[in-house]
Amino acid sequence: MVCGTPWGKCTLLGDPHITPFDRKMLGSFPIASQKEDLHMVPVNLYDAGEFYAVSSTPLKIAVRLGYTSVFRSASSTVGVAATGPLLGGHTLAVAYVGPSQTPAYKGWKVTWDGDEILTQFPSAYLSDDNNINATFRDMEPTDFAVRARSTIGTAGGLHPSYVFELGPSRSVQIYVLPGEELSNVVISMKKVVGQDGLCGNFNCDWTDDSKKALRSRGALTQIRAAESLFPQSLSAPQNWDVRSGPSTDEIMGSCPPSVQIAAACEGTPAERESCLFDACVEAVAFGQMFDAKRATFLQGQPLTDSLKSKAGVIESFAFAGSVLGCGAVLSMWWQGRTGQLSLGRWVLPRPGEAQRGYASVASGERGEERRPLL
């Protein structure tokens, strides 16, 4: 978003880290020499419920944030819906309804005024009144936001994705990357008068969109069930809004100091919070999986077969990683004098240039981007 022009972008990524319209998505995390980073200062929201990402008279965009079988302590984006005069009074809704399947998008459904659309992959839908142009096909997530692959789009190549161009003038675009139970969402739109919500008030002032500021304006208030934009056919899975894992305070309280030191998170307080939480939730959860002598997950809850299976997969990768690590050491011995190594899409930083807590990715024409490890 460039202040002075009426277009902006808001992203909801991971669990979820929300970057409002007034933050510039230039793909650069802060480095040690920077005390402030105006490019990406996320709002971290870990509670479940339905909230307005955008709330205004002409347009409302709601998001459903819920817990999943893997991410049981912090909510993720499990649905998005839009309505209002700008859409001709129509209602679009996209949501995970389950069960979890392969490929992951099969657990998702899309409706337009309650009627299911985009039921096949790939497919497209154009309404008779031209208020929606919807597409469901393989896409490159980073074409929509530099961090759109966070958490669920880390595998290379194109990913099955939804794009919704809304309104006769296409003044709103919603991109959804559906994953296993959760999604990443990118909202690109022209500013509308009086808007507010999780994505901020879009007034070109990033300082008034902190979590504290949003709460003071009522932007963190949950939508009442009677006012939900999601039709009955897109009801969320049972217990989607019930946390079954440790709370954020318990995770941070049990996070080993060594993990926090290794993460070495920098940037603004909000970025440090999101970086530390991601590092700790992985360490606490996956560290528990590796402990074969324990049959509980922190709060005395049984370790499910699903999590045991995931632990087995991770252990397999760990073994494979140790073998590959030997090859990496030999590679570094031969190439170390060059000052920089490239392993596929991942670029190892030059000495003294390490971005602690993050990895650097070469992205061709988009230049070098800094992306979170999670």
BAMIPA-724300 format. One record per residue (C-alpha): residue number from 1; x, y, z. Coordinates in steps of 0.001 Angstrom, whole numbers, plus 500000, padded with zeros to 6 digits. Layout:
% BAMIPA-724300
num / x / y / z
NUM / X / Y / Z .
...
//
This chain:
% BAMIPA-724300
num / x / y / z
1 / 500000 / 500000 / 500000 .
2 / 501318 / 503455 / 499078 .
3 / 499765 / 506293 / 501053 .
4 / 497961 / 508745 / 498810 .
5 / 496537 / 506007 / 496580 .
6 / 493353 / 504072 / 497371 .
7 / 494589 / 500486 / 497036 .
8 / 495995 / 498271 / 499775 .
9 / 496682 / 494712 / 500872 .
10 / 495986 / 492839 / 504112 .
11 / 497265 / 489336 / 504858 .
12 / 496250 / 486701 / 507400 .
13 / 498985 / 484076 / 507548 .
14 / 499665 / 481146 / 509836 .
15 / 498141 / 481323 / 513302 .
16 / 497290 / 484063 / 512209 .
17 / 499770 / 486902 / 511885 .
18 / 497750 / 489763 / 510413 .
19 / 499381 / 492536 / 508402 .
20 / 496846 / 495397 / 508059 .
21 / 496434 / 497634 / 505003 .
22 / 498627 / 500401 / 506382 .
23 / 501715 / 498162 / 506512 .
24 / 503751 / 497886 / 503332 .
25 / 504279 / 494305 / 502163 .
26 / 507732 / 494778 / 500641 .
27 / 509064 / 491432 / 501794 .
28 / 511808 / 492689 / 504078 .
29 / 512070 / 491694 / 507720 .
30 / 514066 / 494023 / 509972 .
31 / 517802 / 493524 / 510209 .
32 / 520027 / 494249 / 513153 .
33 / 520709 / 497832 / 512023 .
34 / 516981 / 498684 / 511900 .
35 / 515069 / 499560 / 515059 .
36 / 511731 / 499857 / 513287 .
37 / 510283 / 498062 / 510288 .
38 / 507279 / 499761 / 508716 .
39 / 506964 / 497028 / 506107 .
40 / 505516 / 494257 / 508236 .
41 / 504322 / 494840 / 511815 .
42 / 501811 / 492058 / 512438 .
43 / 498820 / 491863 / 514710 .
44 / 498965 / 488475 / 516432 .
45 / 495549 / 487011 / 517243 .
46 / 495428 / 483523 / 518759 .
47 / 491771 / 483320 / 519865 .
48 / 488986 / 481509 / 518018 .
49 / 485796 / 483056 / 516658 .
50 / 484443 / 485015 / 513711 .
51 / 485728 / 488556 / 513299 .
52 / 485441 / 491321 / 510714 .
53 / 488645 / 491792 / 508775 .
54 / 486874 / 494672 / 507021 .
55 / 483751 / 496310 / 508434 .
56 / 482036 / 499180 / 506620 .
57 / 478653 / 500088 / 505181 .
58 / 479468 / 499113 / 501575 .
59 / 481560 / 496034 / 502381 .
60 / 482018 / 493479 / 505125 .
61 / 484674 / 490772 / 505035 .
62 / 484558 / 488280 / 507902 .
63 / 487129 / 485661 / 508843 .
64 / 486586 / 482504 / 510851 .
65 / 489540 / 481734 / 513132 .
66 / 489637 / 478292 / 514687 .
67 / 491840 / 475583 / 516173 .
68 / 492931 / 472543 / 514189 .
69 / 494101 / 469021 / 515029 .
70 / 497727 / 470110 / 514633 .
71 / 497558 / 473760 / 515755 .
72 / 495581 / 473257 / 518955 .
73 / 496860 / 476229 / 520953 .
74 / 496603 / 479136 / 518514 .
75 / 493838 / 479700 / 516019 .
76 / 494282 / 479723 / 512239 .
77 / 492174 / 481147 / 509435 .
78 / 489629 / 478449 / 508601 .
79 / 487184 / 480552 / 506590 .
80 / 486502 / 483918 / 504931 .
81 / 483239 / 485505 / 503775 .
82 / 482219 / 488803 / 502151 .
83 / 478996 / 490692 / 501537 .
84 / 477564 / 494197 / 501134 .
85 / 476208 / 496667 / 498570 .
86 / 479608 / 496686 / 496867 .
87 / 478895 / 493044 / 495928 .
88 / 475334 / 493801 / 494879 .
89 / 474059 / 492379 / 498163 .
90 / 475461 / 488927 / 497375 .
91 / 477432 / 486821 / 499851 .
92 / 480601 / 484857 / 499164 .
93 / 481792 / 482286 / 501705 .
94 / 484797 / 479950 / 501745 .
95 / 485420 / 477573 / 504634 .
96 / 487023 / 474366 / 505796 .
97 / 484221 / 471923 / 506623 .
98 / 486213 / 468692 / 506790 .
99 / 487048 / 465968 / 506974 .
100 / 490758 / 466296 / 506330 .
101 / 491558 / 464769 / 502934 .
102 / 494234 / 464487 / 500289 .
103 / 494631 / 466763 / 498450 .
104 / 493919 / 469244 / 501223 .
105 / 491513 / 471424 / 499217 .
106 / 488918 / 468637 / 499236 .
107 / 488046 / 469579 / 502797 .
108 / 486996 / 473065 / 501650 .
109 / 483782 / 474427 / 500136 .
110 / 482800 / 477705 / 498442 .
111 / 479305 / 479189 / 498232 .
112 / 477769 / 482194 / 496456 .
113 / 474471 / 483180 / 498058 .
114 / 474414 / 479760 / 499689 .
115 / 474846 / 477798 / 496445 .
116 / 478035 / 475778 / 496143 .
117 / 480413 / 476821 / 493353 .
118 / 483892 / 475748 / 492236 .
119 / 483123 / 472132 / 493047 .
120 / 485723 / 470780 / 490606 .
121 / 489448 / 471359 / 490263 .
122 / 490246 / 473316 / 488222 .
123 / 487114 / 475406 / 487632 .
124 / 485809 / 478952 / 487280 .
125 / 482590 / 480836 / 487996 .
126 / 481263 / 484157 / 486683 .
127 / 477946 / 485450 / 488008 .
128 / 475271 / 486695 / 485602 .
129 / 475429 / 490197 / 487081 .
130 / 479244 / 490271 / 486957 .
131 / 479608 / 490740 / 490722 .
132 / 482010 / 487828 / 491096 .
133 / 484681 / 486288 / 488920 .
134 / 485964 / 483219 / 490772 .
135 / 488850 / 480945 / 489822 .
136 / 490104 / 477703 / 491352 .
137 / 493362 / 476393 / 489900 .
138 / 497089 / 475977 / 490505 .
139 / 498703 / 479316 / 491322 .
140 / 501912 / 480815 / 492682 .
141 / 501079 / 482113 / 496195 .
142 / 503836 / 484741 / 496189 .
143 / 502177 / 486421 / 493206 .
144 / 499643 / 487669 / 495771 .
145 / 501873 / 488366 / 498794 .
146 / 505545 / 487724 / 499435 .
147 / 504772 / 485603 / 502505 .
148 / 501686 / 483843 / 501189 .
149 / 503490 / 480472 / 501422 .
150 / 503965 / 480788 / 505190 .
151 / 503227 / 477613 / 507173 .
152 / 501163 / 475731 / 504549 .
153 / 502719 / 476583 / 501186 .
154 / 506335 / 475721 / 501863 .
155 / 506508 / 472971 / 499233 .
156 / 507821 / 474190 / 495903 .
157 / 505776 / 474670 / 492757 .
158 / 502246 / 475928 / 492220 .
159 / 499467 / 475309 / 494742 .
160 / 495696 / 474839 / 494304 .
161 / 494251 / 478238 / 495203 .
162 / 491113 / 480343 / 495031 .
163 / 490912 / 483884 / 493687 .
164 / 487732 / 485942 / 493957 .
165 / 487430 / 489232 / 492087 .
166 / 484454 / 491028 / 493566 .
167 / 482210 / 493912 / 492513 .
168 / 481441 / 495118 / 488965 .
169 / 484658 / 497174 / 488970 .
170 / 486692 / 494347 / 490607 .
171 / 487628 / 496674 / 493475 .
172 / 488112 / 493736 / 495873 .
173 / 490239 / 490625 / 495404 .
174 / 490443 / 487800 / 497920 .
175 / 493106 / 485114 / 497519 .
176 / 492800 / 481913 / 499562 .
177 / 495485 / 479232 / 499809 .
178 / 493634 / 476227 / 501303 .
179 / 495683 / 473836 / 503380 .
180 / 495006 / 470927 / 505708 .
181 / 492327 / 472479 / 507951 .
182 / 493689 / 476038 / 507679 .
183 / 494394 / 478671 / 505043 .
184 / 496341 / 481792 / 504193 .
185 / 494259 / 484756 / 503034 .
186 / 495307 / 487866 / 501102 .
187 / 492797 / 490707 / 500722 .
188 / 493610 / 493335 / 498092 .
189 / 491094 / 496140 / 497742 .
190 / 490300 / 499757 / 497086 .
191 / 489748 / 501741 / 500259 .
192 / 486127 / 502245 / 501307 .
193 / 484877 / 505031 / 503556 .
194 / 484703 / 504296 / 507262 .
195 / 486278 / 500856 / 507173 .
196 / 487860 / 499180 / 510195 .
197 / 488444 / 495650 / 511452 .
198 / 491348 / 493257 / 511918 .
199 / 492890 / 494700 / 508736 .
200 / 492913 / 498178 / 510236 .
201 / 491245 / 501458 / 509313 .
202 / 493312 / 502043 / 506142 .
203 / 494115 / 505676 / 506945 .
204 / 497809 / 505542 / 505981 .
205 / 498849 / 505622 / 509639 .
206 / 500359 / 502303 / 510737 .
207 / 500694 / 503411 / 514354 .
208 / 496969 / 503186 / 515114 .
209 / 496502 / 499576 / 514001 .
210 / 498183 / 497791 / 516895 .
211 / 496285 / 495062 / 518711 .
212 / 495683 / 497474 / 521596 .
213 / 494329 / 500150 / 519244 .
214 / 492089 / 497670 / 517436 .
215 / 490661 / 496471 / 520747 .
216 / 489962 / 500048 / 521888 .
217 / 487951 / 500659 / 518685 .
218 / 485998 / 497420 / 519086 .
219 / 487646 / 495838 / 516032 .
220 / 488455 / 492667 / 518005 .
221 / 484823 / 492079 / 518960 .
222 / 483542 / 488682 / 517821 .
223 / 480630 / 488483 / 515387 .
224 / 477485 / 487078 / 517002 .
225 / 476329 / 483702 / 515684 .
226 / 473072 / 485232 / 514428 .
227 / 475074 / 487670 / 512268 .
228 / 477483 / 485128 / 510767 .
229 / 478076 / 485458 / 507025 .
230 / 478688 / 481706 / 506705 .
231 / 475700 / 479600 / 505579 .
232 / 474661 / 476456 / 507420 .
233 / 476244 / 474341 / 504688 .
234 / 479629 / 475755 / 505691 .
235 / 479323 / 475022 / 509388 .
236 / 482690 / 474567 / 511036 .
237 / 483826 / 471145 / 512303 .
238 / 482903 / 470233 / 515863 .
239 / 484946 / 471977 / 518576 .
240 / 486616 / 474280 / 516034 .
241 / 486529 / 477075 / 518621 .
242 / 487711 / 475002 / 521605 .
243 / 491398 / 475147 / 522484 .
244 / 492644 / 471627 / 523240 .
245 / 496326 / 472459 / 523570 .
246 / 498235 / 474565 / 526089 .
247 / 497502 / 478286 / 526227 .
248 / 499880 / 480844 / 524769 .
249 / 501053 / 481713 / 528290 .
250 / 501726 / 478036 / 529048 .
251 / 503643 / 477620 / 525795 .
252 / 505823 / 480642 / 526434 .
253 / 506262 / 479619 / 530082 .
254 / 507479 / 476131 / 529133 .
255 / 509572 / 477254 / 526163 .
256 / 513238 / 476364 / 526811 .
257 / 515513 / 479429 / 527065 .
258 / 517787 / 477786 / 524522 .
259 / 514979 / 477907 / 521940 .
260 / 514338 / 481590 / 522579 .
261 / 518027 / 482395 / 522354 .
262 / 518432 / 480386 / 519150 .
263 / 515432 / 482152 / 517566 .
264 / 517129 / 485525 / 518288 .
265 / 513998 / 487362 / 517159 .
266 / 514387 / 491012 / 516236 .
267 / 512274 / 493851 / 514868 .
268 / 509305 / 495562 / 516480 .
269 / 507649 / 494125 / 519624 .
270 / 504861 / 492590 / 517527 .
271 / 507345 / 490903 / 515208 .
272 / 509415 / 489607 / 518095 .
273 / 506244 / 488238 / 519669 .
274 / 505194 / 486383 / 516514 .
275 / 508716 / 485063 / 515882 .
276 / 509158 / 483840 / 519474 .
277 / 505738 / 482251 / 519642 .
278 / 506256 / 480348 / 516377 .
279 / 509622 / 479058 / 517591 .
280 / 508285 / 478069 / 521012 .
281 / 505055 / 476435 / 519871 .
282 / 507046 / 474216 / 517510 .
283 / 509623 / 473366 / 520143 .
284 / 507037 / 472570 / 522811 .
285 / 504713 / 470591 / 520544 .
286 / 507220 / 468676 / 518436 .
287 / 509602 / 468243 / 521350 .
288 / 506764 / 466510 / 523173 .
289 / 506202 / 464228 / 520173 .
290 / 509782 / 462995 / 520282 .
291 / 509501 / 462030 / 523943 .
292 / 508480 / 458374 / 523558 .
293 / 508356 / 457851 / 527322 .
294 / 505506 / 460297 / 527782 .
295 / 501934 / 459569 / 526680 .
296 / 500487 / 462994 / 527308 .
297 / 500605 / 466332 / 525542 .
298 / 501417 / 468973 / 528171 .
299 / 498044 / 469207 / 529929 .
300 / 497642 / 465484 / 530499 .
301 / 495896 / 464976 / 527163 .
302 / 496563 / 461766 / 525188 .
303 / 498914 / 461944 / 522258 .
304 / 496644 / 461109 / 519334 .
305 / 497427 / 458569 / 516627 .
306 / 497550 / 461473 / 514183 .
307 / 500244 / 463229 / 516185 .
308 / 502150 / 459964 / 516693 .
309 / 502080 / 459472 / 512938 .
310 / 503370 / 462995 / 512378 .
311 / 506100 / 462399 / 514942 .
312 / 507172 / 459284 / 513053 .
313 / 507354 / 461238 / 509824 .
314 / 509375 / 463979 / 511493 .
315 / 511776 / 461421 / 512968 .
316 / 512238 / 459933 / 509494 .
317 / 513026 / 463353 / 508098 .
318 / 515402 / 463980 / 510990 .
319 / 517324 / 460805 / 510109 .
320 / 517374 / 461738 / 506449 .
321 / 518448 / 465244 / 507428 .
322 / 521415 / 463884 / 509352 .
323 / 522548 / 461997 / 506257 .
324 / 522031 / 465030 / 504039 .
325 / 523809 / 467117 / 506633 .
326 / 527004 / 465147 / 506029 .
327 / 526713 / 465988 / 502354 .
328 / 526115 / 469617 / 503214 .
329 / 529301 / 469728 / 505288 .
330 / 531313 / 468342 / 502381 .
331 / 529646 / 470848 / 500061 .
332 / 530571 / 473726 / 502346 .
333 / 534153 / 472471 / 502540 .
334 / 534411 / 472640 / 498748 .
335 / 532420 / 475860 / 498217 .
336 / 533078 / 477804 / 501424 .
337 / 535530 / 480151 / 499773 .
338 / 532822 / 481619 / 497506 .
339 / 531168 / 483441 / 500433 .
340 / 527644 / 482247 / 499653 .
341 / 526065 / 478858 / 499075 .
342 / 522835 / 478117 / 497223 .
343 / 520875 / 474953 / 497982 .
344 / 517910 / 474937 / 495608 .
345 / 515718 / 477940 / 496496 .
346 / 517376 / 478420 / 499888 .
347 / 520356 / 480773 / 500081 .
348 / 522749 / 480614 / 502989 .
349 / 523677 / 484142 / 504138 .
350 / 527178 / 485513 / 503817 .
351 / 529220 / 485801 / 507012 .
352 / 527944 / 488687 / 509141 .
353 / 524699 / 488897 / 507147 .
354 / 522671 / 486229 / 508937 .
355 / 518999 / 487075 / 509424 .
356 / 518395 / 485526 / 512809 .
357 / 515092 / 483752 / 513151 .
358 / 514406 / 483869 / 509404 .
359 / 515655 / 482341 / 506183 .
360 / 516484 / 484118 / 502952 .
361 / 514866 / 482981 / 499729 .
362 / 515947 / 483745 / 496189 .
363 / 512854 / 484521 / 494149 .
364 / 513997 / 485401 / 490672 .
365 / 512452 / 488567 / 489288 .
366 / 511046 / 489494 / 492695 .
367 / 514548 / 489868 / 494064 .
368 / 515655 / 488498 / 497409 .
369 / 512937 / 488160 / 500040 .
370 / 513140 / 487415 / 503729 .
371 / 510643 / 484755 / 504759 .
372 / 509836 / 483311 / 508187 .
373 / 510943 / 479776 / 508840 .
374 / 507367 / 478816 / 509848 .
//
